[in-house]
Amino acid sequence: MITVEKTQLPGVLLIKPSIFEDFRGEYVETYNEKEYTQHGIDIKFIQDDISVSARYVLRGMHGDENTWKLVSCMYGNFYLAVI
């Protein structure tokens, strides 16, 4: 299950997945097409990548008006700038 919140930036949504926890650890479903569609997000994601960066690394993501990004923070935190 996810919750979706609008941000101050037009077209930028904050999607919060549920985290299932039990004695074995944690489980997070990062993408579910049916749930996204139910929240009005009808974008078809083609590729999903995970990168791990060292501390203080500035990593750039590139795109255009036809490109959608699904950004997740797996551990720690990050500062996301949308230009």
N, C-alpha and C positions, 0 to 999 in steps of 0.2 A: 504494500500500500504506500502511496505517496501523497504528500501535500504539496500544493503549488501556490506560490505567492507571486504577485506582481511586484516589480521593483520600480524605482523612480525612473529607470531608463526604459523608454518605449521598446517593446519587443524582447526585453530581457526578463526571464522568469527565474525564480528561485524554486527549485524542485528538491524537496526533502524526502528521501526514502525512509521507510521504516527499518529499524534495526532489530532483528530477532536475536535474542540472547537466551542461552540456557547454560547448563553446566559444561557443555562441549565448547562453547565460545560464542562467536557472533556470525550472523549471516545477513548480507545485504543484497537485495536484488537491484542492480544499478539501472536496468532498463526493462520495461515491459510495455510492448506496443499497445496492448489493450488498455492499460491504465493511462498511458499518455493520451491516447485518443479520447478516453472518457473525460479528460481534463481540457480538451480542445487543442491538444498538441498533436497535429496530424503530420508531423515531419517524419520522413523515412530516413533513418540513420543507416548508412552503408558500412561504416567502419567505426570501431571503438578501439582506442589505444590507451595504454597506461605508460606514463614516464615517471621515473624516480629521479629527483634532482637533489644535489647536495645543498646544504644550507647557504643562503644568500645568492642563489642562482636566479638570474632573471631569464625566464623562458618566454619566448614569443610564440603566439599562435597567429596564423595568418588565414585570411579568408576573403570573401567578397559577398555581394548581396545575395548570392545564390547558395552560400555555404552556411550550414548550421553547426554549432558547436555544443556538445554535451560535455561539460567540464565537471569533474569530481575530485574531491580531496579525500584520498584514502587514509591519510594519517597526518596529523599536525594541522596546519592551517596555511592559507595562502591569501594573497591580495590580488584580486582580479580587477583589471582595468579594461573597460570597454570603450573603444574609440570609434 
